[in-house]
Amino acid sequence: MFYIANRATVDKSYNPSECKTMTTVSVSPKFQVVIPKEIREALQLFAGQRMEVRLNDGKVEFVPEQSILSYKGRWPGIDSTVVRDADRV
């Protein structure tokens, strides 16, 4: 997750030592924002990637969408059996 307000910053999952400077970005007349290359590479973003956009305490958050498959195996040991009614088998 990262935030773009007046300055580009990212949350604790981002390693600031990977990015030498924090860059100020502009909003184009079409309301587009270019994410600086260092941040794109650090977060492994790619062209066409879908993002969730949220407003949080006066900041715009761009959160990369994750597929449901990316959560597979995240909770090992959880019981994933489904009890079905006899008429639904």
LINZIZI-V748451 format. One line per field, one symbol per residue. ss: DSSP state (H for helix, E for strand, L for the rest). phi: phi as a letter, one per 30 degrees, with the letter a starting at -180 (. if undefined). burial: # if it has 24 or more other C-alpha atoms within 12 Angstrom, else .. Layout:
BEGIN
ss->???
phi->???
burial->???
END
This chain:
BEGIN
ss->LEEELLLEEELLLLLHHHLLLLLLLLELLLLLELLLHHHHHHLLLLLLLLEEEEEELLEEEEEELLLHHHHLLLLLLLLLLLLLLHHHL
phi->.bbbbdbdbbddddcdddcdbccdcccdecicbcdeeddeddchdbdiddbdcbcbhicccccddcddddcdidcdiddcdcdcdedcd
burial->#####..###........................##.##...#..................#...........................
END
